[in-house]
Amino acid sequence: QVQLVESGGGLVQTGGSLRLSCAASGRTFSNVAMGWFRQAPGKEREFVAAISWRGGTTYYADSVKGRFTISRDNAKNTMYLQMNSLKPEDAAVYYCAVKRDSYNNYALAISSQYQYWGQGTQVTVSS
C-alpha cells in the first residue's frame, strides 16, 4: 500500500518560512520523480515544484522560483519543500505526489502525470 504523508504546514506571517516534508512508504521511490502541488479555496490545483528521480534537476512554478526549494532524500524516502519569503497568495493546501512512470522526468508540471497523492497539509500566511 503506497502512502504519502505530508507534514510541516501551519500558520506563518508574511515573509516567514516553513519546511514541508513528504514521507513515502509502500514501494521504492528512488526511481520516480516527485512533485508538490497546491490548491487554494476556489482555485484549481496548481503545480509548485518537482524534482527528478535522481534529485539532480528541479523545476519550479514562476510564482515560487527563488523563494522555494525542493529536495529529496532517497535513503529516507522523503521529499521536502523549503518555503521562504512566504506571501499571503502562497496560502493553500499543499500536496505531494509521485509520478506515474519510473525513470521519467517529463511533464512534471502536469498533475495527471502523477499516480500517488498525499492528503495535503495546510499552509496559512497572515498579512
C-alpha positions in Angstrom: 0.0 0.0 0.0 1.6 3.2 -1.2 1.3 6.0 1.3 2.4 9.7 1.2 2.2 11.7 4.3 2.8 15.5 4.3 3.8 17.4 7.4 5.2 20.8 8.3 2.3 23.0 7.4 0.9 25.7 9.7 0.4 29.4 10.2 3.2 31.8 9.4 3.4 35.6 9.0 4.2 37.2 5.6 7.9 36.9 5.0 8.2 33.8 7.2 9.4 30.3 6.4 8.1 26.8 6.5 9.5 23.4 5.6 7.2 20.8 4.3 8.1 17.1 4.4 6.6 14.2 2.4 7.3 10.8 3.8 6.7 8.0 1.3 6.2 4.3 2.0 5.0 1.2 0.4 7.4 0.9 -2.5 10.7 2.2 -3.8 10.6 5.9 -4.7 14.2 6.5 -5.7 13.4 5.8 -9.4 10.4 8.2 -9.8 10.1 11.9 -10.0 8.1 13.6 -7.3 6.4 17.0 -7.0 4.5 19.4 -4.9 1.1 20.9 -5.9 -1.1 23.3 -4.0 -4.8 24.2 -4.0 -6.3 27.4 -2.6 -10.0 27.7 -1.8 -12.0 28.2 -5.0 -9.0 27.6 -7.2 -7.7 24.7 -9.2 -4.8 22.6 -8.0 -1.6 24.1 -9.4 2.0 23.0 -9.8 4.5 24.3 -7.3 7.8 22.3 -7.8 9.1 19.0 -8.9 12.3 17.0 -8.6 13.8 14.4 -10.9 14.1 10.9 -9.8 17.8 11.2 -9.1 17.3 14.5 -7.5 19.7 16.3 -9.7 17.1 18.5 -11.5 14.5 20.7 -10.0 11.6 22.6 -11.6 9.5 25.5 -10.2 6.5 27.4 -11.0 7.4 31.0 -11.8 5.4 32.2 -8.8 7.7 30.4 -6.3 11.0 30.5 -8.1 13.7 32.0 -6.0 11.7 31.5 -2.8 11.0 27.8 -2.6 13.5 24.9 -2.7 12.6 21.3 -3.4 14.8 18.5 -2.3 14.7 14.7 -1.7 16.5 12.1 0.4 16.0 8.8 -1.4 17.6 6.9 1.5 14.8 8.2 3.7 12.0 8.1 1.0 11.3 11.7 1.9 10.8 14.8 -0.1 11.0 18.4 1.2 9.8 21.8 0.3 11.6 24.7 1.9 9.4 27.8 1.6 10.9 31.2 2.3 9.6 34.7 2.0 6.0 33.5 2.2 3.3 35.6 0.8 -0.5 35.6 1.5 -1.0 34.2 -2.0 1.0 31.1 -1.0 -1.7 30.1 1.4 -3.2 26.7 0.3 -3.3 23.1 0.9 0.0 21.6 -0.3 0.1 18.1 -1.7 3.0 15.9 -2.5 2.8 13.5 -5.4 4.7 10.6 -7.0 4.9 10.4 -10.8 3.2 7.6 -12.6 6.2 6.4 -14.7 9.6 5.4 -13.3 12.8 6.8 -14.8 10.8 9.6 -16.4 11.2 13.3 -15.8 8.8 14.6 -18.5 5.7 16.8 -18.0 6.3 17.2 -14.3 4.0 20.2 -14.0 1.0 18.2 -15.2 -1.0 16.8 -12.3 -2.3 13.9 -14.4 1.2 12.6 -14.7 1.2 11.7 -11.0 -0.1 8.5 -9.7 0.0 8.8 -5.9 -1.0 11.8 -3.8 -0.8 12.6 -0.1 -3.7 14.0 1.9 -2.3 17.5 2.0 -1.0 19.9 4.6 -2.5 23.4 5.2 -0.3 26.4 4.8 -1.7 29.7 6.1 0.1 33.0 5.6 -1.1 36.0 7.6 -0.6 39.5 6.3 
